[in-house]
Amino acid sequence: MVGTAAAGDGAFTHVIADLAGVAAPALRDATALTGLLIAAAGAAGFSTIGAPVVRQLPDGGVAAVLFLDACHITLRTLPDRETLLLDILAPATRDAQKALDVFIRRLAPKKLRSETRTRG
């Protein structure tokens, strides 16, 4: 049987966000984006289980993942489109919005589209 959980009933919070209108050089800076991953995890009170895995892509963008205890933060940048795609999966006991806020404050997007879902 398939059902729908009531808000707040899930084990996880899943935030996906598109940060548009971000300066292209910031989206090509793998070192700075690695720092943002770590800062975002700290702001939300996550425990990391290793260093971020970060790749500079042929198109100049960056793909990265930070594995956390029971969750993750991933990002993919599209410098030619001035866009960062962000995915945050967090235990429901943590505030994933705090992690997103770190990216918003540092990258100052002109436009933000985000969605939060209860999962599990």
C-alpha positions in Angstrom: 0.0 0.0 0.0 1.3 3.4 -0.9 0.5 6.3 1.4 1.6 9.9 2.1 3.3 10.7 5.3 2.1 13.8 7.2 4.4 16.7 7.4 7.1 16.1 10.1 6.6 12.3 10.1 9.7 11.5 8.0 13.2 10.6 9.1 14.8 13.1 6.8 14.4 16.6 5.3 15.4 16.9 1.7 16.2 20.4 0.4 16.9 21.0 -3.3 17.8 24.5 -4.5 18.7 26.3 -7.6 20.8 29.5 -6.9 20.7 31.5 -10.1 22.5 34.7 -11.0 25.7 33.8 -9.2 28.9 35.2 -10.6 30.5 32.6 -12.9 34.0 32.9 -11.3 32.6 31.9 -7.9 31.0 28.8 -9.6 34.4 27.7 -11.0 36.3 28.1 -7.7 36.5 24.5 -6.4 38.5 25.5 -3.3 35.9 28.1 -2.2 33.0 25.8 -2.9 34.7 23.0 -0.8 34.9 25.5 2.0 31.2 26.3 1.6 30.3 22.7 1.9 32.2 22.3 5.1 30.8 25.6 6.5 27.3 24.6 5.6 27.6 21.3 7.3 29.0 23.0 10.4 26.2 25.6 10.5 23.6 22.9 10.5 25.3 20.8 13.1 26.2 17.9 10.8 29.0 15.5 11.5 31.2 14.8 8.5 32.5 11.3 7.7 35.3 12.4 5.4 36.6 15.1 3.3 34.5 16.5 0.4 34.9 14.8 -2.9 35.3 17.6 -5.5 35.8 17.5 -9.2 36.5 20.3 -11.6 34.6 19.4 -14.7 35.5 19.9 -18.4 32.9 22.7 -18.8 34.6 24.7 -16.0 31.9 23.7 -13.5 32.4 21.9 -10.2 30.7 18.8 -8.9 31.1 18.0 -5.2 29.6 15.8 -2.5 30.2 15.9 1.3 29.1 12.7 3.0 27.7 13.3 6.5 26.6 11.0 9.2 23.3 9.6 7.8 23.0 12.3 5.1 24.8 14.3 2.4 25.2 17.7 0.7 25.9 17.7 -3.0 26.4 20.5 -5.5 26.9 21.0 -9.2 27.7 24.4 -10.8 26.8 25.6 -14.2 29.0 28.7 -14.6 27.8 29.5 -18.2 24.3 29.7 -16.7 25.4 31.4 -13.5 23.7 28.6 -11.6 24.5 26.3 -8.6 22.3 23.2 -8.1 22.3 22.1 -4.4 20.9 19.0 -2.8 20.8 18.6 1.0 19.6 15.5 2.7 19.5 15.8 6.5 18.1 13.9 9.4 14.8 15.5 10.5 16.4 16.4 13.8 18.7 18.9 12.0 17.9 22.2 10.3 18.9 21.8 6.6 17.8 25.4 6.0 20.9 26.5 8.0 23.1 24.7 5.5 21.3 26.4 2.5 21.6 29.8 4.2 25.4 29.5 4.1 25.4 29.2 0.3 22.8 32.0 -0.1 24.8 34.4 2.1 28.2 33.7 0.4 27.1 33.4 -3.2 24.3 36.1 -3.1 22.2 34.6 -5.9 19.9 37.0 -7.8 17.2 34.3 -7.8 16.5 31.3 -5.5 14.2 28.4 -6.2 14.1 25.8 -3.4 11.9 23.0 -2.3 11.8 21.1 1.0 10.3 17.6 1.4 9.9 15.2 4.2 11.4 11.9 3.3 11.5 8.4 4.8 
